[in-house]
Amino acid sequence: MQKIFIVEDDRGIAEAVASQAERWAFDVRIASDFRDVAGEVAQFQPHIVLMDIGLPFFSGYYWCSEIRKTSRVPIIFLSSAADNMNIVMAMNMGGDDFIAKPFDMSVLMAKIQALLRRTYDFAQPSPLLAHRGAVLDAGSGALKYEGKTIDLTRNEFRILLALMEKRGNVVSREKLMERLWETDSFVDENTLTVNVNRLRKKLDAAGLTGFIATRFGVGYIIE
């Protein structure tokens, strides 16, 4: 049974989401100690986390960054603060999606199901992709270069995988967004830019300078 952990201080919203998720046969737990959200996540080991931004004591951004220190569990932010700045901040902190309140429960469940499929349906063996000495294991999501492993978020991995699969060819921003979220109908352009820039910084820091090139007005390419 897949497990969902809900970090929401509005008990009415938390219980409504939990009730809906349980109808879909999820094992659900609601955060009880807002001073130790990361500890509760580590103890419960959920398959996905739903995270509000405005929480007692520490913000959802803080807890997302704390969880990211030890886990790649998918995190969906749920917030009424749905302006571009908050959406970009959520992605920068390691979030995987952002849903504005108020939201439709059926849409929330659909997004949860889609994110779970993208995250955990990797049973089939996948090849190793190599370029300029960097080796990406498409099965485990690990990127290695000169004997070191470069930690990637799930979105960074999917961007790099899409580009390495088509290395030598330009991949459009639209195609990358489709790979990340399966549809581009709800994706903010800034989200992709933030993820690509963050990935580039990690590659540059590892010595892979200029690994991803921009073709302005078209997309990105690994040459």
C-alpha positions in Angstrom: 0.0 0.0 0.0 1.4 3.4 -1.0 1.7 5.9 1.8 0.9 9.7 1.8 2.1 12.1 4.5 0.1 15.3 4.8 1.7 18.4 6.3 -1.2 20.8 6.7 -2.1 22.8 9.9 -5.7 23.4 8.7 -7.3 20.2 10.2 -10.4 20.4 8.0 -8.3 20.5 4.8 -5.9 17.8 6.1 -8.8 15.4 7.0 -10.7 16.0 3.8 -7.6 15.2 1.7 -6.9 12.1 4.0 -10.4 10.9 3.6 -10.2 11.2 -0.2 -6.8 9.5 -0.4 -8.1 6.6 1.8 -10.9 6.0 -0.7 -8.1 5.4 -3.2 -6.6 2.8 -0.9 -3.7 5.0 0.3 -2.2 4.6 3.8 -2.4 8.2 5.1 -0.9 10.0 8.0 -1.3 13.6 9.0 1.6 15.5 10.6 1.1 15.9 14.4 4.3 17.7 15.5 5.0 20.8 13.5 8.3 21.1 15.3 9.5 17.8 13.9 8.0 17.3 10.4 11.2 15.8 9.0 11.4 13.3 11.9 7.8 12.2 11.3 8.6 11.8 7.6 11.7 9.7 8.3 9.6 7.5 10.7 6.7 7.0 8.4 8.7 6.6 5.1 5.9 7.9 2.8 5.8 7.5 -0.9 4.7 11.1 -1.3 4.4 14.2 0.8 1.8 16.9 0.6 3.2 20.1 2.1 1.5 23.4 3.0 3.7 26.5 3.0 2.3 28.5 5.9 2.9 26.2 9.0 3.4 26.8 12.7 7.0 27.3 13.8 8.7 26.6 10.4 7.5 27.1 6.8 6.9 24.3 4.4 10.0 25.6 2.5 12.1 24.9 5.5 10.8 21.4 6.0 11.1 20.6 2.3 14.8 21.5 2.4 15.3 19.5 5.6 13.6 16.4 4.0 15.8 16.8 0.9 18.9 16.4 3.0 18.1 12.7 3.4 15.2 11.8 1.0 14.1 12.1 -2.6 10.5 11.4 -1.7 8.1 13.4 -4.1 6.8 16.6 -2.5 3.7 18.5 -3.7 3.2 21.9 -2.3 -0.4 22.9 -1.5 -0.9 26.6 -0.9 -3.2 29.6 -1.5 0.0 31.7 -2.1 0.2 30.7 -5.7 2.1 33.6 -7.2 5.1 33.0 -9.4 7.6 33.8 -6.6 6.2 31.1 -4.3 6.0 28.6 -7.1 9.6 29.2 -8.1 10.7 29.1 -4.4 8.9 25.8 -4.0 10.8 24.3 -6.9 14.1 25.7 -5.6 13.6 24.1 -2.3 13.2 20.7 -4.0 9.4 20.5 -4.5 8.1 18.4 -7.4 4.7 20.1 -8.1 2.6 23.0 -6.8 -1.2 23.0 -6.5 -3.1 26.2 -5.6 -5.8 26.3 -3.0 -8.7 25.9 -3.3 -8.2 22.7 -5.4 -10.5 20.0 -6.8 -10.0 16.7 -5.0 -10.1 14.7 -8.2 -7.4 16.9 -9.8 -5.2 16.4 -6.6 -5.6 12.6 -6.7 -4.8 12.6 -10.5 -1.6 14.5 -9.9 -0.7 12.3 -7.0 -1.2 9.2 -9.1 0.8 10.6 -12.0 3.7 11.7 -9.8 3.8 8.3 -8.1 3.9 6.6 -11.5 6.7 8.8 -12.8 8.7 8.2 -9.5 8.3 4.5 -8.8 7.6 2.8 -12.1 11.3 2.0 -12.9 11.3 -1.8 -12.6 12.5 -2.4 -16.1 16.3 -2.3 -16.5 17.6 0.9 -18.2 20.8 1.6 -20.0 23.8 3.7 -19.0 24.1 6.9 -21.0 27.6 8.4 -21.2 28.9 11.7 -22.5 32.2 13.6 -21.9 33.1 11.1 -19.2 29.8 11.6 -17.3 27.7 8.4 -16.9 24.0 8.6 -16.1 22.3 5.4 -14.9 18.8 5.8 -16.2 17.6 3.1 -13.9 18.9 4.4 -10.5 19.0 8.1 -11.4 22.7 8.3 -10.4 25.1 10.6 -12.3 28.8 9.8 -12.0 31.8 11.8 -13.2 35.5 11.1 -12.4 34.6 8.7 -9.7 32.2 11.0 -7.9 28.4 10.8 -7.7 26.5 14.1 -8.4 23.3 14.3 -6.5 20.3 15.1 -8.6 16.7 15.9 -7.8 14.1 13.9 -9.6 13.3 16.9 -12.0 17.0 17.4 -12.7 17.5 13.8 -13.5 14.6 13.8 -15.9 15.9 16.9 -17.7 19.3 15.4 -18.0 18.0 12.0 -19.1 15.9 13.6 -21.8 18.8 15.6 -23.1 21.3 12.7 -23.0 18.9 10.4 -24.8 18.8 13.0 -27.6 22.4 14.3 -27.3 23.5 16.1 -30.4 19.9 17.2 -31.0 18.0 20.2 -29.6 15.2 19.3 -27.2 12.5 21.9 -27.0 11.3 23.4 -23.7 7.9 21.9 -24.4 9.3 18.4 -24.8 11.2 18.8 -21.5 8.1 19.9 -19.7 6.1 17.0 -21.1 8.8 14.6 -19.7 8.7 16.3 -16.3 4.9 16.6 -15.8 3.4 14.6 -18.6 1.4 17.6 -19.7 2.3 21.2 -20.2 -1.2 22.6 -19.3 -0.3 23.6 -15.8 3.5 24.2 -15.9 4.9 27.7 -15.3 7.8 28.5 -17.7 9.8 29.7 -14.8 9.8 26.2 -13.2 11.7 24.6 -16.1 14.2 27.5 -16.1 14.8 27.1 -12.4 15.4 23.4 -12.7 17.8 23.7 -15.7 19.8 26.5 -14.0 20.1 24.5 -10.8 21.2 21.4 -12.8 23.8 23.5 -14.7 25.3 24.8 -11.4 25.7 21.2 -10.1 27.4 20.1 -13.4 29.7 23.2 -13.4 30.7 22.5 -9.8 31.6 18.9 -10.7 33.8 20.1 -13.6 31.3 19.6 -16.4 31.3 23.2 -17.5 29.0 24.0 -20.5 27.6 20.5 -20.5 24.1 21.8 -21.4 23.9 24.5 -24.1 21.0 26.8 -24.8 19.5 27.3 -28.2 17.6 30.5 -27.6 14.0 30.4 -28.7 14.3 26.7 -29.3 15.4 24.6 -26.3 18.5 22.9 -24.9 21.2 20.6 -26.3 24.0 18.4 -25.1 26.7 18.4 -27.9 
